[in-house]
Amino acid sequence: MSSQQEIEKKIYSIFARATSSLGYSEVHGRILASLLAEKRPLSLQEISKKTNYSLGSISLSIDFLELLGVVRKFKKSGDRKIYVKLEGDLLSALKKIVILKIEREVKEVMKEFENYKNVVKEEKTKRILNALENELNKLQRYVEKLSKVKL
């Protein structure tokens, strides 16, 4: 591997660290980095080579990114390879992921709070539960508004 290829892989890794702080895994970040850098659709094999991940890891990660609407897989006529292209922009995709994570977590916490409502006896604990539930409801409303913001 040439020193330029090593530098390229390190650059992808650095970008992946930045995206991981926003909810992506390392492999997702490297896939996105390679697609953003090339500015063209890439085959699974090309992405695997650029990211140093196996085809299996790349394929699973791309399935997840496709589910989120970040990328789209397709085949070219007369070619058996699967290609991947970015859909939309990175910022919109990150927004979607952050919102989905918050919504999922709030929903789980609210469900747990409901379970405690049936067993809590002390007034102080009930007040704590209600206060925190109210804050979560505010967060839910904020996330709903945030999801409607156009970037």
C-alpha positions as CSV (number, residue, x, y, z in Angstrom):
1,M,0.0,0.0,0.0
2,S,1.4,3.4,-1.0
3,S,1.8,6.2,1.6
4,Q,-0.9,8.1,-0.3
5,Q,-3.3,5.3,0.2
6,E,-2.4,5.1,3.9
7,I,-3.0,8.8,4.2
8,E,-6.4,8.5,2.5
9,K,-7.5,5.7,4.9
10,K,-6.4,7.9,7.8
11,I,-8.4,10.8,6.5
12,Y,-11.5,8.5,6.2
13,S,-10.9,7.3,9.8
14,I,-10.6,10.9,11.1
15,F,-13.9,11.8,9.3
16,A,-15.5,8.7,10.8
17,R,-14.6,9.9,14.3
18,A,-16.4,13.1,13.6
19,T,-19.5,11.3,12.3
20,S,-19.5,8.8,15.2
21,S,-20.0,11.7,17.6
22,L,-23.3,12.3,15.7
23,G,-24.5,8.7,15.9
24,Y,-22.8,6.8,13.1
25,S,-20.5,3.9,13.7
26,E,-16.9,3.9,12.4
27,V,-17.8,1.9,9.4
28,H,-20.7,4.1,8.5
29,G,-18.4,7.2,8.8
30,R,-15.8,5.6,6.5
31,I,-18.5,4.6,3.9
32,L,-19.8,8.2,3.9
33,A,-16.3,9.6,3.7
34,S,-15.5,7.5,0.7
35,L,-18.8,8.4,-1.1
36,L,-18.4,12.1,-0.3
37,A,-14.8,12.2,-1.4
38,E,-15.3,10.5,-4.7
39,K,-18.5,12.4,-5.6
40,R,-19.7,9.4,-7.6
41,P,-21.4,6.1,-7.0
42,L,-18.9,3.4,-5.8
43,S,-19.2,-0.4,-6.0
44,L,-19.3,-2.4,-2.8
45,Q,-15.8,-3.7,-3.7
46,E,-14.4,-0.1,-4.1
47,I,-15.9,0.9,-0.8
48,S,-14.5,-2.2,0.9
49,K,-11.0,-1.4,-0.5
50,K,-11.2,2.3,0.5
51,T,-12.4,1.6,4.0
52,N,-10.5,-1.5,4.9
53,Y,-13.7,-3.3,5.9
54,S,-14.9,-6.6,4.6
55,L,-17.7,-6.8,2.0
56,G,-20.0,-8.3,4.6
57,S,-19.5,-5.4,7.0
58,I,-19.9,-2.9,4.2
59,S,-23.0,-4.6,2.9
60,L,-24.7,-4.6,6.3
61,S,-23.8,-1.0,7.0
62,I,-25.0,0.1,3.7
63,D,-28.3,-1.7,4.3
64,F,-28.7,0.4,7.5
65,L,-27.7,3.7,5.7
66,E,-30.2,2.9,3.0
67,L,-32.9,2.3,5.5
68,L,-32.2,5.7,6.9
69,G,-32.4,7.2,3.4
70,V,-28.7,8.3,3.4
71,V,-27.6,6.1,0.5
72,R,-29.2,4.1,-2.3
73,K,-28.0,0.8,-3.8
74,F,-28.4,0.0,-7.5
75,K,-27.0,-2.1,-10.3
76,K,-25.8,-0.8,-13.7
77,S,-27.2,-2.6,-16.7
78,G,-24.9,-5.3,-17.9
79,D,-22.9,-5.2,-14.6
80,R,-23.4,-7.6,-11.7
81,K,-21.8,-5.3,-9.2
82,I,-23.9,-3.4,-6.6
83,Y,-23.2,0.3,-6.6
84,V,-24.0,2.8,-3.8
85,K,-24.7,6.5,-4.1
86,L,-25.5,9.2,-1.6
87,E,-29.1,10.3,-1.4
88,G,-29.6,13.9,-0.2
89,D,-27.0,15.5,1.9
90,L,-25.1,14.5,5.0
91,L,-26.6,17.1,7.2
92,S,-30.2,15.9,6.5
93,A,-29.1,12.4,7.1
94,L,-27.5,13.3,10.4
95,K,-30.6,15.2,11.5
96,K,-32.8,12.2,10.7
97,I,-30.5,9.9,12.7
98,V,-30.3,12.2,15.8
99,I,-34.1,12.6,15.8
100,L,-34.7,8.8,15.4
101,K,-32.4,8.1,18.3
102,I,-34.0,10.7,20.6
103,E,-37.5,9.6,19.7
104,R,-36.6,5.9,20.4
105,E,-35.0,6.7,23.7
106,V,-37.8,9.0,24.9
107,K,-40.4,6.3,24.0
108,E,-38.5,3.7,26.0
109,V,-38.1,5.9,29.0
110,M,-41.8,6.9,28.9
111,K,-42.7,3.3,28.9
112,E,-40.5,2.6,32.0
113,F,-42.0,5.6,33.7
114,E,-45.5,4.2,33.1
115,N,-44.5,1.0,34.8
116,Y,-43.3,2.9,37.8
117,K,-46.5,4.9,38.1
118,N,-48.3,1.8,39.1
119,V,-45.9,1.0,42.0
120,V,-44.9,4.4,43.3
121,K,-46.6,5.2,46.7
122,E,-44.7,8.2,48.1
123,E,-45.8,11.6,47.1
124,K,-42.2,12.8,46.7
125,T,-41.4,10.0,44.3
126,K,-44.7,10.7,42.3
127,R,-43.7,14.4,42.0
128,I,-40.2,13.4,40.7
129,L,-41.7,11.0,38.2
130,N,-44.2,13.6,37.0
131,A,-41.6,16.4,36.8
132,L,-39.3,14.2,34.7
133,E,-42.2,13.0,32.5
134,N,-43.2,16.6,31.8
135,E,-39.6,17.4,30.7
136,L,-39.6,14.4,28.4
137,N,-42.9,15.6,26.9
138,K,-41.3,19.0,26.3
139,L,-38.3,17.2,24.6
140,Q,-40.7,15.2,22.5
141,R,-42.5,18.4,21.3
142,Y,-39.1,20.0,20.6
143,V,-38.0,17.0,18.5
144,E,-41.3,17.1,16.6
145,K,-40.7,20.7,15.7
146,L,-37.0,20.0,14.9
147,S,-38.0,17.3,12.5
148,K,-40.0,19.8,10.5
149,V,-37.1,22.3,10.1
150,K,-35.8,22.4,6.5
151,L,-32.0,22.4,6.2
